[in-house]
Amino acid sequence: MLKKILIVGGVAGGMSAAARIRRLDEKVEIIVFERGEHVSFSNCCLPYHLSGTVATSEELVLTTPQALKANYNIDARVRHEVIDIDRANSEVEVRDLNTGKIYREAYDKLLLSPGAVVPLPPIKGLDDIRFFTVRNVQDVEMIQQHLSDTNAADIIVVGGGFIGVETAENLKMAGYEVNLVEMLPQVLMTFDFDMVQILQKELVDQGVKLYLNEAVSAFEDGQAVLKSGKKMPADVVIMATGSKPDSALAAKSGLELTDRKAIKVDQNFLTSDPDIYAIGDAVEVFYSLSRQTAPLPLAGPAIKQARFVADHMYGRYTMNTGYIGSSCLKVFNYNAAVTGLTENTIKGHNLPVAYDYVYVIPKDMVGIMPEAKNQYLKVIFEMPTGKILGAQCIGRGDVVKRCDVIAAMLKFGPTLEDLKDLELCYAPPFSIARDSVNFAGYVGLNILHGDIKQIHVADIRGLVESGAYFIDSRTKEEFDSGHIKGAVNIPLQELRQRMDEVPKDRAVYLYCRSSTRSYNAVCALQNSGWNNVFLVSGSMLGVSWCEWFEDQRTGREPIVTKYNFN
Ligand SMILES: Cc1cc2nc3c(=O)[nH]c(=O)nc-3n(C[C@H](O)[C@H](O)[C@H](O)COP(=O)(O)OP(=O)(O)OC[C@H]3O[C@@H](n4cnc5c(N)ncnc54)[C@H](O)[C@@H]3O)c2cc1C
C-alpha cells in the first residue's frame, strides 16, 4: 500500500497525476512541489495574455493550493524547489524559496514532471541585457511590466518555433513592431517548407518583420546585431529558442539520461529507479511512425502520461502504444495543423521511408456558402503500400478538424483506401459531401495506382527555368489575370478541339486554379494517346503560395506573371 507520493512540478503533468492519484486512493498522502508562484496555470494561453485576448494574468491561473487542498486533499507547495533526491533513503531535499529553509520529505513513489527549459544560444552580450522567456505567468507579467515601463515600440523575438510565432503574433496584435528572427530557412519546422510559406506570408501581411536564415550574433550598445550585419533596437528581447528537457535534478540524482539529456524512461515511464517515474517535456517518447524516441513537448501527451503513471502506480496497466505527434496553432487569420510524419522529419532524421504526397486545395464547406474558404491539405503516404504517414492542413477555416480525423486514423495504421472511404458528417455549413480528407484519398490513390503522374509545387520553379512546357487549363480571363511564365493557355473547354497543339514528344505539365480542371485535362489527354502528361499538384494557387515569400525575401525573378491566392 502506498502511503506517500511526492510530485516534482505542479503544472500540466504533475498536477494531472496528483488529481488522478487522489481519485484512485483516498488515503495516500500527496505532496506536489512547484518552484514557481503558481500550480496549474495554462502554459498554452500565456502568449494570448500579451495581446489581451486573455485579459488578466489571474485568468491564466487555473487553480490554487487552497482549492487543491479543499477539493482533492492535495498538499501543493508553491515556491518550493526540490533540489536533490536521496534515492538510497527514498527522500527528497526541498528548498522553501520564501524562507530559504531546506528540509526533507520521504516518498514511496516519486514522480518527476519538471518540464523544459529554454536553451539559450551563446550570443555575445546576452548576459548583459534584460531578456525574457515565455514559460510561466510571471514571465508574461514581467514582459507586460517592462513594455509599459520602457514605452518600447520595437520587440525582437528570437526563434520561430510555436512559442516564438505565437508570441510574435500576440505582441503584434497588441500594437508593437515585432521583429521575428529565425536562423533556419523557415519558421515552424513542424510544417514542411512548401506548406509553411502560407503562414510566413500571413506573418508578413500582418506586419511582422520576418528574418529567416538570420541569427542574432551579438547584443551591443542597446542593439541586436544580426549575422547579416543588420542592427535593431534591443529594448525588449524575447528568447523563444526552443525547449530542452529539464533533467538537471534527475542528472544530479544519478538517474539515467538519454543522449539528448532527457530523463530516460521505459515503456511505463519508469526511470532507471523503480520508485521514480518521469513524464512530460522532460522525457522522450516512442514515435510509432518513425520508430525513434525523441521529446514531445506538448500538453496533451503530458496529461495522458500523468494518468498512465498514476494508474501504473496502482497496478492498472495501460499499453504504451507510442505517439504520432499532433499539433496546431493559429497565425493571425490562418489556422494550421500537423500530424504524423512530415517531409522535414523524414529527411531531417534520414528515415528509410519511400514516400510521395498529395497536395489538394478544396473548400472547407460547400463553395457557394458565403463562409467557404480554401484549405491547403498535404497528405504524405508510403510507397508502394499507400500507408498514410502524416498530414498538414492550413487555411482560414476549420483545418484542425481535418488533421484530427487523420490523427485519429494514424493510431490504427490507415491507408489511402481508408481515407477515401471515411464516412464523415456533412451539411453545407460544415464541409463538403466528399470532404477534403476523402478527396486527398482519391487523389492519392490516383498517384499510387499510376493513373496520373504529378509534379509538386516545390519543383515548378526548376521546370519553368528550364523551359518546360506548361498548359494552363483555365479560361482566357483567368490566364490573363496571372499565369506561369511561358505557359500556353488551352482552356479545358477548348482542349478536345485543340489537342493537336499539345506536343507528344516532350513532357507536358498541366495546371489550372486548384487542379480540378487540369486533372480532367490530364485524363482527356491520357485517354487520347498522350503518355507524358503531368498534373501540377496545387496548380496556380499552390505555386503562388509556394513562391511568394521567397520571391519577396530574395528579390528573385517570379515564375508567375501575377500571383493568385484566392
Ligand atoms: C508559451 C507556451 C505555449 C504552449 N502552447 C502549447 C499548445 O498550444 N499546445 C500544446 O500541446 N502544448 C503547448 N505548450 C507545451 C505544454 O505547455 C507543455 O508540453 C506541458 O506543459 C508539459 O507539461 P510538464 O508537466 O512536463 O511541464 P510543465 O507544465 O512546464 O510543468 C513543469 C513545472 O515543474 C516545475 N519544476 C521544475 N523543476 C522543479 C523542481 N526541481 N522543483 C519544483 N518544481 C520544479 C517548473 O517550475 C514548472 O512549472 C506550450 C508551452 C508554452 C511554454
The ligand as a Gaussian input file, in Angstrom:
#p B3LYP/6-31G(d) Opt

LIG

0 1
 C        4.082000      29.531000     -24.134000
 C        3.727000      28.083000     -24.286000
 C        2.708000      27.724000     -25.142000
 C        2.385000      26.385000     -25.299000
 N        1.357000      26.059000     -26.144000
 C        1.012000      24.759000     -26.296000
 C       -0.076000      24.393000     -27.113000
 O       -0.750000      25.254000     -27.710000
 N       -0.369000      23.080000     -27.242000
 C        0.331000      22.128000     -26.572000
 O        0.002000      20.941000     -26.704000
 N        1.368000      22.445000     -25.774000
 C        1.729000      23.736000     -25.617000
 N        2.769000      24.060000     -24.798000
 C        3.555000      22.975000     -24.167000
 C        2.912000      22.466000     -22.881000
 O        2.606000      23.530000     -22.045000
 C        3.891000      21.523000     -22.224000
 O        4.167000      20.478000     -23.104000
 C        3.342000      20.944000     -20.924000
 O        3.055000      21.960000     -20.025000
 C        4.366000      19.974000     -20.317000
 O        3.959000      19.554000     -19.061000
 P        5.037000      19.211000     -17.944000
 O        4.280000      18.805000     -16.740000
 O        6.048000      18.300000     -18.498000
 O        5.781000      20.584000     -17.674000
 P        5.211000      21.976000     -17.202000
 O        3.753000      22.074000     -17.421000
 O        6.068000      23.019000     -17.819000
 O        5.451000      21.961000     -15.637000
 C        6.742000      21.811000     -15.099000
 C        6.819000      22.576000     -13.778000
 O        7.824000      21.976000     -12.983000
 C        8.409000      22.964000     -12.177000
 N        9.703000      22.466000     -11.708000
 C       10.777000      22.098000     -12.462000
 N       11.770000      21.653000     -11.671000
 C       11.330000      21.729000     -10.395000
 C       11.905000      21.419000      -9.143000
 N       13.142000      20.930000      -9.047000
 N       11.180000      21.627000      -8.026000
 C        9.923000      22.120000      -8.118000
 N        9.329000      22.450000      -9.286000
 C       10.018000      22.252000     -10.402000
 C        8.532000      24.131000     -13.137000
 O        8.597000      25.346000     -12.422000
 C        7.256000      24.008000     -13.975000
 O        6.248000      24.906000     -13.509000
 C        3.110000      25.394000     -24.593000
 C        4.139000      25.759000     -23.719000
 C        4.440000      27.090000     -23.555000
 C        5.546000      27.487000     -22.607000

